[in-house]
Amino acid sequence: MTQNLKNQIALISGGLGDIGKAIALELARRGADIALGDIADAEAAAKVLLAIENLGVRVTYHQVDVASPAAIQHWLDDVEKELGIPNLIIPNAAIVKPSSLVEISSDDWNSQLNVNLSGAFYLAQNAAKRLLKNKRAGRIVFVGSWAAHAPHVNMIPYSVSKAGLRMLCKCMALELAPHQILVNEVAPGYVDAGLSGKIFDTNPALRKSATEKVPNRQLIAAEEVAAQVAYLCDPQNKHIVGSTLLMDGGLSLQT
C-alpha cells in the first residue's frame, strides 16, 4: 500500500470501537502517526496500540470524554506535545440507545447529542483552531450516518445528532476551505460492526432482515468505512469540500 499519509498525524475519537480501530489501522498502514482517544482506560487500548506500532508509526492513547470541552483541550495539548499538531481529524465517537419516542428520557436525549454532535464539534473546532494558528492544511472527516436524512423512529436522538453533524460539516467546510482545511463526512448505512453491529449481534433476525432490505444485499464492514475515511484524508483530494460520501448500499434510494 502506498504510504500517502506519511508525516501526517491523525486524531481519532472513539478509537477503541470497531470503526475507530479500523480507521486507525488503515491510516497507519498509509503512514500516518495515530492519536487515539476513548473513554476506556489505557489497559483496554493495549492490543490496538501494539497492532499500530507494528505498522512502524508512532501512536498515543488518551482516556477522554469528548462531551467535555476541557477534556478535549487537554487531549489535544498532550497530543501536540507527544506527536505534533494533528492534521487529520476524525470525530468518530458516538453512542446510541434504541427506544421509542415516549421512552426517551432527558438523560438519553442529552447524552447522545452531547457525545455525537457536541463532542464532534468540540474536537473539530479545537483541532481547526490549532491548524489555523499554525497555518497548516488539514482534513476533517466526520463519521456520520445515513440516519442523518432517513427518519429512524427507534433512534430519534441518534438521527437528530447525525443530522446536526451533517450541517456542522457543511458550515465548517465553507469557512475552512480557504485555509486548505477540507471538511467532509462519511455516512455509512447498515454497518455490521460498532453500534449497529452490537444490535445485530443480539438479534440475528434483525441482521438478516437488514441485509435483505439493502438493495445490494450486503452489510458494511468497519474496514470499508475506514477505507472511505482514508480516501477523504488523501492529500491528493483537493476539491472534495463539504461533501457527504454516502455508502449505504442504496438504502436511501428507497426512502
ZATIZA-852932 format. One record per residue (C-alpha): residue in three letters; z, x, y. Coordinates in steps of 0.1 Angstrom, whole numbers, plus 2048, in hexadecimal, padded with zeros to 3 digits. Layout:
N
ALAZXY ...
This chain:
255
MET800800800 THR7F780D823 GLN816816837 ASN80A804856 LEU82E7FE862 LYS839822861 ASN85182B87E GLN858806884 ILE87B7F8882 ALA87F7D5873 LEU89D7BE87A ILE8A17A2861 SER8BC787862 GLY8C5775843 GLY8BC795832 LEU8CE78F811 GLY8BD76D80A ASP89E76C7F3 ILE88576B810 GLY898784825 LYS89979E809 ALA875799801 ILE86C79F826 ALA8817BE827 LEU8717CD808 GLU84E7C4814 LEU8537D4836 ALA8647F2826 ARG8467F780F ARG8307F882E GLY84681483C ALA85E801854 ASP88380A856 ILE8987EC850 ALA8B77DD861 LEU8C57C084C GLY8DF7A7858 ASP8F078B845 ILE91277A842 ALA91C78A821 ASP9307AA81F ALA9207CC81A GLU9277CC7F4 ALA90F7AF7F0 ALA8F47C3800 ALA8F77E27EA LYS8DA7DA7D2 VAL8C07D17ED LEU8CA7EF802 LEU8C48067E4 ALA8A27F67DD ILE8987FB801 GLU8A581F802 ASN8908267E3 LEU87181E7F7 GLY87883C80D VAL88282B82D ARG8A3828841 VAL8B880983D THR8D87FA84B TYR8EC7DB844 HIS9047C885A GLN9187A9854 VAL90F792870 ASP91176D879 VAL8F176588D ALA90174689C SER91775E8B1 PRO90576E8CF ALA9207898D0 ALA91B7918AB ILE8F57948B2 GLN8FC7AB8CF HIS9137C28BA TRP8FA7C289D LEU8DD7CE8B3 ASP8F37E78C5 ASP8FB7F68A3 VAL8D87F6896 GLU8CB8068B6 LYS8E48238B0 GLU8DC82688B LEU8B782288A GLY8A981C8AD ILE89C7FE8BF PRO88F7E48A7 ASN86B7D98AF LEU8647C2892 ILE87C7A5895 ILE87F78B879 PRO89776E880 ASN89976185C ALA8BD755858 ALA8BF730851 ILE8D4716840 VAL8CE6F2834 LYS8E36D6826 PRO8CE6B9819 SER8DD697822 SER8D267682F LEU8D566D854 VAL8F565A850 GLU90567683D ILE8FF691857 SER92069C866 SER9236AD888 ASP92C6CD876 ASP90D6CB861 TRP8F76C587F ASN9076E1894 SER9086FB879 GLN8E36F7870 LEU8D76F7894 ASN8EE71489C VAL8E172A880 ASN8BD71F87D LEU8B471B8A2 SER8CE72A8B9 GLY8D37488A2 ALA8AE74F8A1 PHE8AD74D8C7 TYR8CB7648CC LEU8BB77E8B5 ALA89877C8C4 GLN8A477C8E8 ASN8BC7998E3 ALA8A17AE8D2 ALA8877A58EB LYS89D7B0908 ARG8A07D28F8 LEU87B7D58F3 LEU8747CB917 LYS88E7E3925 ASN87F800912 LYS85B7F4918 ARG8547F28F3 ALA83B7DC8E0 GLY8477C88C3 ARG8437AA8AC ILE85A78C8A8 VAL85377788A PHE867757885 VAL86B74A862 GLY866725868 SER85B709851 TRP8416ED84D ALA8606D7853 ALA85B6DF878 HIS83F6C587A ALA8446B085A PRO86169885A HIS87B69D83E VAL89368083D ASN8AC693827 MET8AB6B383D ILE8AD6A7861 PRO8C26C3871 TYR8AD6DD85F SER88C6CD869 VAL8976C988D SER8A26ED88E LYS8816F9881 ALA86E6E389A GLY8826F38B6 LEU87B7158A7 ARG85670F8AA MET8577078CF LEU86E7258D4 CYS85473A8C4 LYS83972D8DB CYS84D7318FB MET8587548F2 ALA83575D8E8 LEU82775390A GLU84176691E LEU841786908 ALA81C78A900 PRO81479D921 HIS82E7B7915 GLN81D7BB8F3 ILE8397AA8E2 LEU8277918CC VAL83A7738BF ASN82F75D8A2 GLU83C747886 VAL837746860 ALA83C723854 PRO83F71F82E GLY83D6FF81B TYR8506FC7FA VAL85E71E7F2 ASP86C7237CF ALA88673B7DC GLY8A173B7F8 LEU8AE71A804 SER8957037F3 GLY8957197D4 LYS8BB7117D0 ILE8B36EC7D2 PHE8986EF7B8 ASP8AF7037A1 THR8C86E67A0 ASN8AC6CC79C PRO88F6D7786 ALA87F6B5788 LEU87E6BA7AE ARG86C6DB7A9 LYS8536CA793 SER84C6AE7AB ALA84A6C67C8 THR8306DB7B6 GLU81C6BC7AE LYS81D6B17D3 VAL80E6D17E0 PRO7E86CF7E1 ASN7E46F27D2 ARG7FF6EA7B8 GLN81270A7BF LEU8347117CD ILE8387307E4 ALA8497507D9 ALA8607627F1 GLU8487807EE GLU82B76C7FB VAL83F76281A ALA84878781F ALA82379181D GLN81A77983A VAL83778684F ALA82B7A9849 TYR80879E854 LEU815791875 CYS8287B287A ASP8097C7875 PRO8027DA896 GLN7DD7D4891 ASN7E47AF896 LYS7E17AF8BC HIS7D478C8C3 ILE7EA7758AF VAL8027678C8 GLY8187488C6 SER80873D8A6 THR81672C887 LEU80A73B867 LEU80D71B851 MET80F72382C ASP81670281C GLY7FB6FE801 GLY7EC6E1814 LEU80C6CC817 SER8066C583C LEU7E46B6834 GLN7F5699824 THR80C690840 
